[in-house]
Amino acid sequence: MNSPWPSIETWTTPLFFIALGTALLVLAFSLLVEYRRLFFSDPRAAMSFDVLGHLLQLGAPGYLGVLGLGFGGFFLAIGALMVIGLIVFPILEMLRQLLQAISMNFQ
């Protein structure tokens, strides 16, 4: 009988998504914190940086930070759902096999 648990290589994909999501969340949050610090210390410099970003069509740092938070949360959620799936589906398979073995004794 084969084990229903996934192999070690199968766990690398959700761990990659969790690591990528965490890295994006940390980077985006640190960008927003630095941008806020810059804005409160020198608002004119922050506004000129916003205007330069809009002229070069790069977007403002606030927008990039919010996008980073969104994508980071998405990747983190996908990785967490994959981990939950890798844990729940083998347990359901073992329960199915157990119920099938119990039902064979009563026939």
C-alpha positions in Angstrom: 0.0 0.0 0.0 1.3 3.4 -0.9 1.5 6.2 1.6 -1.0 9.0 1.0 1.4 11.7 2.3 3.1 13.8 -0.4 6.8 13.6 -1.0 9.3 16.1 0.2 9.6 17.7 -3.3 5.9 18.4 -3.3 6.2 20.7 -0.2 8.7 23.0 -2.0 6.0 24.7 -4.1 3.8 26.0 -1.2 6.9 26.9 0.8 8.1 28.9 -2.2 4.8 30.8 -2.3 4.9 31.4 1.4 8.5 32.7 1.3 7.7 34.9 -1.7 4.6 36.3 -0.1 6.4 37.0 3.1 9.3 38.7 1.3 6.9 40.9 -0.7 4.9 41.8 2.4 8.1 42.8 4.3 9.5 44.8 1.4 6.2 46.6 0.7 5.6 47.4 4.3 9.2 48.8 4.7 8.7 50.9 1.5 5.5 52.4 3.0 7.1 53.0 6.4 10.1 54.8 4.7 7.8 56.8 2.4 5.7 57.9 5.4 8.8 58.9 7.3 10.1 60.9 4.3 6.7 62.6 3.8 6.4 63.7 7.4 10.0 64.9 7.6 10.1 66.8 4.2 6.7 66.9 2.4 8.1 68.9 -0.5 10.8 66.3 -1.3 8.2 63.5 -1.1 5.9 65.4 -3.5 8.6 66.1 -6.0 9.5 62.3 -5.9 5.8 61.6 -6.6 5.7 64.0 -9.5 8.9 62.4 -10.9 7.5 59.0 -10.6 4.3 60.1 -12.4 6.3 61.8 -15.2 8.4 58.6 -15.8 5.2 56.5 -15.5 6.6 54.4 -12.7 3.9 55.2 -10.2 4.2 56.7 -6.7 5.9 54.7 -4.0 2.6 54.5 -2.1 0.9 52.7 -5.0 3.9 50.3 -5.4 3.7 49.6 -1.7 0.0 48.8 -1.8 0.5 46.6 -4.9 3.3 44.8 -3.1 1.0 44.3 0.0 -1.7 42.9 -2.3 0.5 40.5 -4.2 2.3 39.5 -1.0 -0.9 38.7 0.7 -2.1 36.8 -2.4 1.0 34.6 -2.6 1.0 34.0 1.2 -2.7 32.9 1.0 -2.1 30.6 -2.0 0.9 29.0 -0.2 -1.2 28.5 3.0 -4.1 27.0 1.1 -1.7 24.6 -0.6 -0.2 23.5 2.7 -3.7 23.0 4.1 -4.6 20.9 1.0 -1.4 18.8 1.4 -2.4 18.0 5.0 -6.2 17.6 4.6 -6.3 15.4 1.5 -4.0 12.6 2.8 -6.1 12.5 6.0 -9.3 12.2 4.0 -7.7 9.4 1.9 -6.7 7.5 5.1 -10.2 7.9 6.5 -11.6 6.6 3.2 -9.3 3.6 3.4 -10.2 3.0 7.0 -13.9 3.1 6.4 -13.4 0.8 3.4 -11.5 -1.7 5.6 -14.1 -1.5 8.3 -17.0 -2.1 5.8 -15.3 -5.2 4.4 -15.5 -6.9 7.8 -19.3 -6.5 8.0 -20.1 -8.1 4.6 
